[in-house]
Amino acid sequence: MTKRMAGSTTELPPAARDAVTTPADESISRRDLIAGAAGAIGVAVAAGIPLVAGGQAAKAAPVAPVVPADPTKLQGAPTSQVGSRSTFFKPSRTPFGETVGNSLTPLQDLAGTITPADLHFERHHAGVPLIDPARHTLLIHGLVETPLMLTMDEVKRFPQVTRTYFIECSGNGRNAYREPKPDLTPQKVAGLVSNTEWTGVPLKVLLDEAGAKPEATWFLAEGGDACVMTRSIPMAKAMDDAMVVWTQNGEPLRPEQGFPLRLLLPGWEGNTSVKWLRRLELGTRPWATRWETSKYTDPLPDGTARQYSFDMDAKSIITAPAFPQVLSRGWWPVTGLAWTGRGRITRVEVSTDNGRSWTDAELTPTTGVKAPVRFTHYWEWNGKEAVLLSRATDETGYVQPTRKELLKVRGIGTDFHFNPIVGWKVAADGKVTFHGET
């Protein structure tokens, strides 16, 4: 028999009925009855189950879910069209700016190496455009035998591949390099990097279809946003591992990641992976566009500038322990991410004494190239002040530099490609703060 709360004419949903129904030989107190019904109603509201009265949907204000003391005594929420995260896990990006802005991936909240699509960092210069995929086309022209104008359906008819690669904004780490502050989190230090499983067609396949001419040594990639982002790219990259992608972690690209189509240049600065891709033009030299003259060139102390410095250098960051954690004495996993645009990370070392000594961390096995690895080193904290650092080495032999070493050759005014060793200071009271000077 279904019981009702005293003084209520509202019929309870099935989850609530089951929660307050009891066998004849088992007693239940009024307090337990009310608590159980309230918990069931909370679950029903959280799950989107309508509460009905007299055959009409109730118009009650949203009720925060009540967590049952014993979840085995209460029916759970029903199946749904779209899954959602647990109410106890609420990671978020940190948006900055409006039409020109970015948002940072919460590195400290994630495990493994894959970034959920909705937490992938974003960077745009004219806002996120709304593009109808049925009307979107990709033009391939210039030094080709047969210019092509491809619809999305036509692009998807070419042989597809799936690869896992990171994308990193070339400005990632700027604030921590120029002005290290103790209250920086991993998200604020290095949140302009994310790692995704991408599906699309190798760019080489499309260029072969168009008949790229031998004299073509560069191509121009153009996006369909309001700033018409354009970047000049060497043809060697197109014929190597470049892709044109439309799928991210098994679903269509998110709009802020370039829906319906984007260029992907693994291991190169993120701005070259032009989003909302609409045009590829082949030529014999760089176009010197606005975005590679006024932006994405790197001023140096001697008055010159680095230009077309595409590769992202080896880099690492400890994601835990990190600010604002407070440690207690005992064993702690020192864990984080390391990546390089030049292939694989072969070694990550961790120091717990501000760089005086180093120990090899354990790397999570991976077959990925130009994809992050997770490293872990177990450390017993004895209650004394400590500084935790990480240092990455890639398969070319390149070793992640200190901030002092980078300052010598790049200066404080450098604007892109920041990869110094950084870490965290653990005070005697267990409080963890950012440590950016080694």
Secondary structure as a PSIPRED ss2 file (coil, helix, strand):
# PSIPRED VFORMAT (PSIPRED V4.0)

   1 M C   1.000  0.000  0.000
   2 T C   1.000  0.000  0.000
   3 K C   1.000  0.000  0.000
   4 R C   1.000  0.000  0.000
   5 M C   1.000  0.000  0.000
   6 A C   1.000  0.000  0.000
   7 G C   1.000  0.000  0.000
   8 S C   1.000  0.000  0.000
   9 T C   1.000  0.000  0.000
  10 T C   1.000  0.000  0.000
  11 E C   1.000  0.000  0.000
  12 L C   1.000  0.000  0.000
  13 P C   1.000  0.000  0.000
  14 P H   0.000  1.000  0.000
  15 A H   0.000  1.000  0.000
  16 A H   0.000  1.000  0.000
  17 R H   0.000  1.000  0.000
  18 D H   0.000  1.000  0.000
  19 A H   0.000  1.000  0.000
  20 V H   0.000  1.000  0.000
  21 T C   1.000  0.000  0.000
  22 T C   1.000  0.000  0.000
  23 P C   1.000  0.000  0.000
  24 A C   1.000  0.000  0.000
  25 D C   1.000  0.000  0.000
  26 E C   1.000  0.000  0.000
  27 S C   1.000  0.000  0.000
  28 I C   1.000  0.000  0.000
  29 S C   1.000  0.000  0.000
  30 R H   0.000  1.000  0.000
  31 R H   0.000  1.000  0.000
  32 D H   0.000  1.000  0.000
  33 L H   0.000  1.000  0.000
  34 I H   0.000  1.000  0.000
  35 A H   0.000  1.000  0.000
  36 G H   0.000  1.000  0.000
  37 A H   0.000  1.000  0.000
  38 A H   0.000  1.000  0.000
  39 G H   0.000  1.000  0.000
  40 A H   0.000  1.000  0.000
  41 I H   0.000  1.000  0.000
  42 G H   0.000  1.000  0.000
  43 V H   0.000  1.000  0.000
  44 A H   0.000  1.000  0.000
  45 V H   0.000  1.000  0.000
  46 A H   0.000  1.000  0.000
  47 A H   0.000  1.000  0.000
  48 G C   1.000  0.000  0.000
  49 I C   1.000  0.000  0.000
  50 P C   1.000  0.000  0.000
  51 L C   1.000  0.000  0.000
  52 V E   0.000  0.000  1.000
  53 A E   0.000  0.000  1.000
  54 G C   1.000  0.000  0.000
  55 G C   1.000  0.000  0.000
  56 Q E   0.000  0.000  1.000
  57 A E   0.000  0.000  1.000
  58 A C   1.000  0.000  0.000
  59 K C   1.000  0.000  0.000
  60 A C   1.000  0.000  0.000
  61 A C   1.000  0.000  0.000
  62 P C   1.000  0.000  0.000
  63 V C   1.000  0.000  0.000
  64 A C   1.000  0.000  0.000
  65 P C   1.000  0.000  0.000
  66 V C   1.000  0.000  0.000
  67 V C   1.000  0.000  0.000
  68 P C   1.000  0.000  0.000
  69 A C   1.000  0.000  0.000
  70 D C   1.000  0.000  0.000
  71 P H   0.000  1.000  0.000
  72 T H   0.000  1.000  0.000
  73 K H   0.000  1.000  0.000
  74 L C   1.000  0.000  0.000
  75 Q C   1.000  0.000  0.000
  76 G C   1.000  0.000  0.000
  77 A C   1.000  0.000  0.000
  78 P C   1.000  0.000  0.000
  79 T C   1.000  0.000  0.000
  80 S C   1.000  0.000  0.000
  81 Q C   1.000  0.000  0.000
  82 V C   1.000  0.000  0.000
  83 G C   1.000  0.000  0.000
  84 S C   1.000  0.000  0.000
  85 R C   1.000  0.000  0.000
  86 S C   1.000  0.000  0.000
  87 T C   1.000  0.000  0.000
  88 F C   1.000  0.000  0.000
  89 F C   1.000  0.000  0.000
  90 K C   1.000  0.000  0.000
  91 P C   1.000  0.000  0.000
  92 S C   1.000  0.000  0.000
  93 R C   1.000  0.000  0.000
  94 T C   1.000  0.000  0.000
  95 P C   1.000  0.000  0.000
  96 F E   0.000  0.000  1.000
  97 G E   0.000  0.000  1.000
  98 E C   1.000  0.000  0.000
  99 T C   1.000  0.000  0.000
 100 V C   1.000  0.000  0.000
 101 G E   0.000  0.000  1.000
 102 N E   0.000  0.000  1.000
 103 S E   0.000  0.000  1.000
 104 L C   1.000  0.000  0.000
 105 T C   1.000  0.000  0.000
 106 P C   1.000  0.000  0.000
 107 L H   0.000  1.000  0.000
 108 Q H   0.000  1.000  0.000
 109 D H   0.000  1.000  0.000
 110 L C   1.000  0.000  0.000
 111 A C   1.000  0.000  0.000
 112 G C   1.000  0.000  0.000
 113 T C   1.000  0.000  0.000
 114 I C   1.000  0.000  0.000
 115 T C   1.000  0.000  0.000
 116 P C   1.000  0.000  0.000
 117 A H   0.000  1.000  0.000
 118 D H   0.000  1.000  0.000
 119 L H   0.000  1.000  0.000
 120 H C   1.000  0.000  0.000
 121 F C   1.000  0.000  0.000
 122 E E   0.000  0.000  1.000
 123 R E   0.000  0.000  1.000
 124 H E   0.000  0.000  1.000
 125 H C   1.000  0.000  0.000
 126 A C   1.000  0.000  0.000
 127 G C   1.000  0.000  0.000
 128 V C   1.000  0.000  0.000
 129 P C   1.000  0.000  0.000
 130 L C   1.000  0.000  0.000
 131 I C   1.000  0.000  0.000
 132 D C   1.000  0.000  0.000
 133 P C   1.000  0.000  0.000
 134 A C   1.000  0.000  0.000
 135 R C   1.000  0.000  0.000
 136 H C   1.000  0.000  0.000
 137 T E   0.000  0.000  1.000
 138 L E   0.000  0.000  1.000
 139 L E   0.000  0.000  1.000
 140 I E   0.000  0.000  1.000
 141 H E   0.000  0.000  1.000
 142 G E   0.000  0.000  1.000
 143 L C   1.000  0.000  0.000
 144 V E   0.000  0.000  1.000
 145 E C   1.000  0.000  0.000
 146 T C   1.000  0.000  0.000
 147 P C   1.000  0.000  0.000
 148 L E   0.000  0.000  1.000
 149 M E   0.000  0.000  1.000
 150 L E   0.000  0.000  1.000
 151 T E   0.000  0.000  1.000
 152 M H   0.000  1.000  0.000
 153 D H   0.000  1.000  0.000
 154 E H   0.000  1.000  0.000
 155 V H   0.000  1.000  0.000
 156 K C   1.000  0.000  0.000
 157 R C   1.000  0.000  0.000
 158 F C   1.000  0.000  0.000
 159 P C   1.000  0.000  0.000
 160 Q C   1.000  0.000  0.000
 161 V E   0.000  0.000  1.000
 162 T E   0.000  0.000  1.000
 163 R E   0.000  0.000  1.000
 164 T E   0.000  0.000  1.000
 165 Y E   0.000  0.000  1.000
 166 F E   0.000  0.000  1.000
 167 I E   0.000  0.000  1.000
 168 E E   0.000  0.000  1.000
 169 C C   1.000  0.000  0.000
 170 S C   1.000  0.000  0.000
 171 G C   1.000  0.000  0.000
 172 N C   1.000  0.000  0.000
 173 G C   1.000  0.000  0.000
 174 R H   0.000  1.000  0.000
 175 N H   0.000  1.000  0.000
 176 A H   0.000  1.000  0.000
 177 Y H   0.000  1.000  0.000
 178 R H   0.000  1.000  0.000
 179 E C   1.000  0.000  0.000
 180 P C   1.000  0.000  0.000
 181 K C   1.000  0.000  0.000
 182 P C   1.000  0.000  0.000
 183 D C   1.000  0.000  0.000
 184 L C   1.000  0.000  0.000
 185 T C   1.000  0.000  0.000
 186 P H   0.000  1.000  0.000
 187 Q H   0.000  1.000  0.000
 188 K H   0.000  1.000  0.000
 189 V H   0.000  1.000  0.000
 190 A H   0.000  1.000  0.000
 191 G C   1.000  0.000  0.000
 192 L C   1.000  0.000  0.000
 193 V E   0.000  0.000  1.000
 194 S E   0.000  0.000  1.000
 195 N E   0.000  0.000  1.000
 196 T E   0.000  0.000  1.000
 197 E E   0.000  0.000  1.000
 198 W E   0.000  0.000  1.000
 199 T E   0.000  0.000  1.000
 200 G E   0.000  0.000  1.000
 201 V E   0.000  0.000  1.000
 202 P E   0.000  0.000  1.000
 203 L H   0.000  1.000  0.000
 204 K H   0.000  1.000  0.000
 205 V H   0.000  1.000  0.000
 206 L H   0.000  1.000  0.000
 207 L H   0.000  1.000  0.000
 208 D H   0.000  1.000  0.000
 209 E H   0.000  1.000  0.000
 210 A H   0.000  1.000  0.000
 211 G C   1.000  0.000  0.000
 212 A E   0.000  0.000  1.000
 213 K C   1.000  0.000  0.000
 214 P C   1.000  0.000  0.000
 215 E C   1.000  0.000  0.000
 216 A C   1.000  0.000  0.000
 217 T C   1.000  0.000  0.000
 218 W E   0.000  0.000  1.000
 219 F E   0.000  0.000  1.000
 220 L E   0.000  0.000  1.000
 221 A E   0.000  0.000  1.000
 222 E E   0.000  0.000  1.000
 223 G E   0.000  0.000  1.000
 224 G C   1.000  0.000  0.000
 225 D C   1.000  0.000  0.000
 226 A C   1.000  0.000  0.000
 227 C C   1.000  0.000  0.000
 228 V C   1.000  0.000  0.000
 229 M C   1.000  0.000  0.000
 230 T E   0.000  0.000  1.000
 231 R E   0.000  0.000  1.000
 232 S E   0.000  0.000  1.000
 233 I E   0.000  0.000  1.000
 234 P E   0.000  0.000  1.000
 235 M H   0.000  1.000  0.000
 236 A H   0.000  1.000  0.000
 237 K H   0.000  1.000  0.000
 238 A H   0.000  1.000  0.000
 239 M C   1.000  0.000  0.000
 240 D C   1.000  0.000  0.000
 241 D C   1.000  0.000  0.000
 242 A C   1.000  0.000  0.000
 243 M E   0.000  0.000  1.000
 244 V E   0.000  0.000  1.000
 245 V E   0.000  0.000  1.000
 246 W E   0.000  0.000  1.000
 247 T E   0.000  0.000  1.000
 248 Q E   0.000  0.000  1.000
 249 N C   1.000  0.000  0.000
 250 G C   1.000  0.000  0.000
 251 E E   0.000  0.000  1.000
 252 P E   0.000  0.000  1.000
 253 L C   1.000  0.000  0.000
 254 R C   1.000  0.000  0.000
 255 P H   0.000  1.000  0.000
 256 E H   0.000  1.000  0.000
 257 Q H   0.000  1.000  0.000
 258 G C   1.000  0.000  0.000
 259 F C   1.000  0.000  0.000
 260 P C   1.000  0.000  0.000
 261 L C   1.000  0.000  0.000
 262 R E   0.000  0.000  1.000
 263 L E   0.000  0.000  1.000
 264 L E   0.000  0.000  1.000
 265 L C   1.000  0.000  0.000
 266 P C   1.000  0.000  0.000
 267 G C   1.000  0.000  0.000
 268 W E   0.000  0.000  1.000
 269 E E   0.000  0.000  1.000
 270 G H   0.000  1.000  0.000
 271 N H   0.000  1.000  0.000
 272 T H   0.000  1.000  0.000
 273 S C   1.000  0.000  0.000
 274 V C   1.000  0.000  0.000
 275 K C   1.000  0.000  0.000
 276 W C   1.000  0.000  0.000
 277 L E   0.000  0.000  1.000
 278 R E   0.000  0.000  1.000
 279 R E   0.000  0.000  1.000
 280 L E   0.000  0.000  1.000
 281 E E   0.000  0.000  1.000
 282 L E   0.000  0.000  1.000
 283 G E   0.000  0.000  1.000
 284 T C   1.000  0.000  0.000
 285 R C   1.000  0.000  0.000
 286 P C   1.000  0.000  0.000
 287 W C   1.000  0.000  0.000
 288 A C   1.000  0.000  0.000
 289 T C   1.000  0.000  0.000
 290 R H   0.000  1.000  0.000
 291 W H   0.000  1.000  0.000
 292 E H   0.000  1.000  0.000
 293 T C   1.000  0.000  0.000
 294 S C   1.000  0.000  0.000
 295 K C   1.000  0.000  0.000
 296 Y C   1.000  0.000  0.000
 297 T E   0.000  0.000  1.000
 298 D E   0.000  0.000  1.000
 299 P E   0.000  0.000  1.000
 300 L C   1.000  0.000  0.000
 301 P C   1.000  0.000  0.000
 302 D C   1.000  0.000  0.000
 303 G C   1.000  0.000  0.000
 304 T C   1.000  0.000  0.000
 305 A E   0.000  0.000  1.000
 306 R E   0.000  0.000  1.000
 307 Q E   0.000  0.000  1.000
 308 Y C   1.000  0.000  0.000
 309 S C   1.000  0.000  0.000
 310 F C   1.000  0.000  0.000
 311 D E   0.000  0.000  1.000
 312 M C   1.000  0.000  0.000
 313 D C   1.000  0.000  0.000
 314 A C   1.000  0.000  0.000
 315 K E   0.000  0.000  1.000
 316 S E   0.000  0.000  1.000
 317 I E   0.000  0.000  1.000
 318 I E   0.000  0.000  1.000
 319 T E   0.000  0.000  1.000
 320 A E   0.000  0.000  1.000
 321 P C   1.000  0.000  0.000
 322 A C   1.000  0.000  0.000
 323 F C   1.000  0.000  0.000
 324 P C   1.000  0.000  0.000
 325 Q C   1.000  0.000  0.000
 326 V E   0.000  0.000  1.000
 327 L C   1.000  0.000  0.000
 328 S C   1.000  0.000  0.000
 329 R C   1.000  0.000  0.000
 330 G E   0.000  0.000  1.000
 331 W E   0.000  0.000  1.000
 332 W E   0.000  0.000  1.000
 333 P E   0.000  0.000  1.000
 334 V E   0.000  0.000  1.000
 335 T E   0.000  0.000  1.000
 336 G E   0.000  0.000  1.000
 337 L E   0.000  0.000  1.000
 338 A E   0.000  0.000  1.000
 339 W E   0.000  0.000  1.000
 340 T C   1.000  0.000  0.000
 341 G C   1.000  0.000  0.000
 342 R C   1.000  0.000  0.000
 343 G C   1.000  0.000  0.000
 344 R C   1.000  0.000  0.000
 345 I E   0.000  0.000  1.000
 346 T E   0.000  0.000  1.000
 347 R E   0.000  0.000  1.000
 348 V E   0.000  0.000  1.000
 349 E E   0.000  0.000  1.000
 350 V E   0.000  0.000  1.000
 351 S E   0.000  0.000  1.000
 352 T C   1.000  0.000  0.000
 353 D E   0.000  0.000  1.000
 354 N C   1.000  0.000  0.000
 355 G C   1.000  0.000  0.000
 356 R C   1.000  0.000  0.000
 357 S C   1.000  0.000  0.000
 358 W C   1.000  0.000  0.000
 359 T E   0.000  0.000  1.000
 360 D E   0.000  0.000  1.000
 361 A C   1.000  0.000  0.000
 362 E E   0.000  0.000  1.000
 363 L E   0.000  0.000  1.000
 364 T C   1.000  0.000  0.000
 365 P C   1.000  0.000  0.000
 366 T C   1.000  0.000  0.000
 367 T C   1.000  0.000  0.000
 368 G C   1.000  0.000  0.000
 369 V C   1.000  0.000  0.000
 370 K C   1.000  0.000  0.000
 371 A C   1.000  0.000  0.000
 372 P C   1.000  0.000  0.000
 373 V E   0.000  0.000  1.000
 374 R E   0.000  0.000  1.000
 375 F E   0.000  0.000  1.000
 376 T E   0.000  0.000  1.000
 377 H E   0.000  0.000  1.000
 378 Y E   0.000  0.000  1.000
 379 W E   0.000  0.000  1.000
 380 E E   0.000  0.000  1.000
 381 W E   0.000  0.000  1.000
 382 N C   1.000  0.000  0.000
 383 G C   1.000  0.000  0.000
 384 K C   1.000  0.000  0.000
 385 E C   1.000  0.000  0.000
 386 A E   0.000  0.000  1.000
 387 V E   0.000  0.000  1.000
 388 L E   0.000  0.000  1.000
 389 L E   0.000  0.000  1.000
 390 S E   0.000  0.000  1.000
 391 R E   0.000  0.000  1.000
 392 A E   0.000  0.000  1.000
 393 T E   0.000  0.000  1.000
 394 D E   0.000  0.000  1.000
 395 E C   1.000  0.000  0.000
 396 T C   1.000  0.000  0.000
 397 G C   1.000  0.000  0.000
 398 Y C   1.000  0.000  0.000
 399 V E   0.000  0.000  1.000
 400 Q C   1.000  0.000  0.000
 401 P C   1.000  0.000  0.000
 402 T C   1.000  0.000  0.000
 403 R H   0.000  1.000  0.000
 404 K H   0.000  1.000  0.000
 405 E H   0.000  1.000  0.000
 406 L H   0.000  1.000  0.000
 407 L H   0.000  1.000  0.000
 408 K H   0.000  1.000  0.000
 409 V H   0.000  1.000  0.000
 410 R H   0.000  1.000  0.000
 411 G C   1.000  0.000  0.000
 412 I C   1.000  0.000  0.000
 413 G C   1.000  0.000  0.000
 414 T C   1.000  0.000  0.000
 415 D C   1.000  0.000  0.000
 416 F C   1.000  0.000  0.000
 417 H C   1.000  0.000  0.000
 418 F C   1.000  0.000  0.000
 419 N C   1.000  0.000  0.000
 420 P C   1.000  0.000  0.000
 421 I C   1.000  0.000  0.000
 422 V C   1.000  0.000  0.000
 423 G E   0.000  0.000  1.000
 424 W E   0.000  0.000  1.000
 425 K E   0.000  0.000  1.000
 426 V E   0.000  0.000  1.000
 427 A C   1.000  0.000  0.000
 428 A C   1.000  0.000  0.000
 429 D C   1.000  0.000  0.000
 430 G C   1.000  0.000  0.000
 431 K E   0.000  0.000  1.000
 432 V E   0.000  0.000  1.000
 433 T E   0.000  0.000  1.000
 434 F E   0.000  0.000  1.000
 435 H E   0.000  0.000  1.000
 436 G C   1.000  0.000  0.000
 437 E C   1.000  0.000  0.000
 438 T C   1.000  0.000  0.000
